[in-house]
Amino acid sequence: MIKYFLIGIFIAITFNGCIVGDAVALPFRVTGAVVNVVTPDIVGDSITTTGDAIDTAIPF
């Protein structure tokens, strides 16, 4: 039973990524959303895209 639990956790982490990339990218995503309210969308979207690139670059 514990074997299936560990395999499930491993699969979930493998396909979802881990919290490190999300934690590093979160400030960029939030800043991009806030900047979208004040400035044209292209500026905030570029900041958000930077956060997405960081999340993709950090595999763990």
N, C-alpha and C positions, 0 to 999 in steps of 0.2 A: 504494500500500500504506500509506504513512504517513497518507494522507488518511482511510482507513477506521479506522486506529488512533485518530486524533484525534477523529473523529466518535464512536467507541465510548466514549472517555473522557468526552467532553462529555455523551453520553446517560447514562452511569453517574453522573456528578456531578449532573446535573439531577434524576434520579429518586431518588437516595439522599441528596441533600443533601451538605454538605461537612463536614469535620471540626470546623469552628469551633463550630457549634451543639452537636455531640456533646461537645466538650471542655468547653464552658461548663456543659452540663447534667449531665455525669458526676458531679461532687461531690454534686449534689442526689439523683441516683439511688442512689449508694452510701450516702449518709447515710440516705435513706429505707429502704433495705434493712436497714441496721444498726438503725435505730430500730424497725423492725417486729419485730425479735427481742426487744427489751426492753419495748416499750409495745404497746398495742392497735394493730391493723392500720390503723385509720383515720388515726392520726397519721403513721405512716411512709408510707402511701399518699398523703397530702396533700403530703408533701415530695417524693415521687417525681413526683406530678402537676405540681408546680412546675417540676421539671426538664424534664418533657415539654413544658410550655408554653414554656419558654425555648428548647428545641430547635426547636419549631415557629415561634417568633417570629423566630429568626435564620435567614434564608434562605440563608446562605452558609457 
